[in-house]
Amino acid sequence: MANAANKRIEASEKRLISCHQVDVNQLMPLKYRWAWEHYVNACANHWMPTEVPMNKDIETWRGSKLTEDERRVILRNLGFFATAESLVGNNLVLAIFRHVTNAECRQYLLRQAFEEAVHSHTFLYVVESLGLNEGEVFNMYHEVPAIADKDDMEMELTAEILDPNFTTDTFEGAQAFLKNLIGYYLIMEGIFFYTGFVMVLSFHRRNLMTGIGEQFQYILRDETIHLNFGIDLINGIRNENPHLWTPEFQAAMIARVRQAVELEIAYARDVLPRGILGLNADLFRDYVQFIADRRLERIGLATQYGSSNPFPWMSETIDLSKEKNFFETRVTEYQSASTLSWD
C-alpha cells in the first residue's frame, strides 16, 4: 500500500498559497481552470516587436511633423515603460512565482514572464530604431521624479517579499503577499500603464508613429490578460482566506490605490505640461480616476471617484474582437511569426 506522502493528488486539495500537502509540480488535475484559460489565451497572442516595421516612425521622428511637446510624450512613455516592464518581470520571477503554490497558476506566470521580456525587448527595439539616446530613455526612472515616484512605490513591495524570512504562512505575510499582487497587477499594470497606452495610441489614431502604436496595441492586449489573471488570483486568494480581508486591510488598499492615482495624475502633468491635440492633464485626471474605480470594483472594494471616461475609444480598442484587424497593417489577432502577413 502506498504511504500517505505518495498518495495521488486531488484537485480539491489544491490552494493558491501556503499549500504544503500538494506537489506544486503536478499540473493535473486542474482546479483553477481560469488560470489555464488565461495561459491558453496568452499563448494565442504571440508576437515579437521585430515583426513590426518602423520605417514610417523613423521618417516621422527625423522629420518636422512632431512638435517638441509631442516628442516629450513619446520619450517620457518609452522611459517609463522601459523600466516598468522589467520591474514587473523581476517581481514575477523573484517574488510571486515562489509563493504561488498552484501549478496551473505557475504555468500562466511563466508565460507572463516571457511576455514581460518581449515588452522589454520592444522598448529596446524602438530606441534603437529611432536612434534615441539610450542613456536618457533607460535612466528616466532615476532622473524624472514623476517616473521615479511610481517605480519606488512598486519596488518597495518587491523588497518586502524578497526578505529571506518572508512566508505566506503567517497572517501578516499572506496580507503582504496580497498587497504585492494588488500593487503590481491592479496598480502597476491596471492603472500606471493605462495612461501611457492612451497617450501613445492617440498618436496612432492620428496616423502618427504607427509602428510604436501597433506595438503598444499588442502590449495592451497582453496587459489586459495580465490584469484579468491578477484579479482572478487576488479574488481567489481572498475567497480561500477570507480572514485576510479585514476592514483595516481593505482601507489600506483603498488608500494605496488613491496614492497611486495621485502619482499618475502627477505623471500626466509632467508628460503634458501644455497639452497636445485632444489630450491634457485634466482629461487624464478623470481617466485615471475612472479606471481606478473599475479596478477597485473588480476586487470587491468601494469606488472612490465617480469620474466618467473621457476616452471611450480605449474601451473599443481593448475589446477588439478576434475577427477585427489592427489598424492598417491588418495583422489578425497575434498570429505566430511564421504566418504574419503585412500589407
Stockholm file with secondary structure:
# STOCKHOLM 1.0

chainA/1-343         MANAANKRIEASEKRLISCHQVDVNQLMPLKYRWAWEHYVNACANHWMPTEVPMNKDIETWRGSKLTEDERRVILRNLGFFATAESLVGNNLVLAIFRHVTNAECRQYLLRQAFEEAVHSHTFLYVVESLGLNEGEVFNMYHEVPAIADKDDMEMELTAEILDPNFTTDTFEGAQAFLKNLIGYYLIMEGIFFYTGFVMVLSFHRRNLMTGIGEQFQYILRDETIHLNFGIDLINGIRNENPHLWTPEFQAAMIARVRQAVELEIAYARDVLPRGILGLNADLFRDYVQFIADRRLERIGLATQYGSSNPFPWMSETIDLSKEKNFFETRVTEYQSASTLSWD
#=GR chainA/1-343 SS CCCGGGCCCCGGGCCSBSCCSSCTTCCCSCSCHHHHHHHHHHHTTCCCGGGSCCHHHHHHHHSSSSCHHHHHHHHHHHHHHHHHHHHHHHHIIIIIHHHBCCHHHHHHHHHHHHHHHHHHHHHHHHHHHHTCCHHHHHTHHHHCHHHHHHHHHHHHHHHHHTSTTCCTTSHHHHHHHHHHHIIIIIIIIIIIHHHHHHHHHHHHHTTSSHHHHHHHHHHHHHHHHHHHHHHHHHHHHHHHCGGGCCHHHHHHHHHHHHHHHHHHHHHHHHHCSSCBTTBCHHHHHHHHHHHHHHHHHHTTCCCCCCCCCSCHHHHHHHTCCTTSBCGGGCCBSSCCGGGCCCC
#=GC SS_cons         CCCGGGCCCCGGGCCSBSCCSSCTTCCCSCSCHHHHHHHHHHHTTCCCGGGSCCHHHHHHHHSSSSCHHHHHHHHHHHHHHHHHHHHHHHHIIIIIHHHBCCHHHHHHHHHHHHHHHHHHHHHHHHHHHHTCCHHHHHTHHHHCHHHHHHHHHHHHHHHHHTSTTCCTTSHHHHHHHHHHHIIIIIIIIIIIHHHHHHHHHHHHHTTSSHHHHHHHHHHHHHHHHHHHHHHHHHHHHHHHCGGGCCHHHHHHHHHHHHHHHHHHHHHHHHHCSSCBTTBCHHHHHHHHHHHHHHHHHHTTCCCCCCCCCSCHHHHHHHTCCTTSBCGGGCCBSSCCGGGCCCC
//
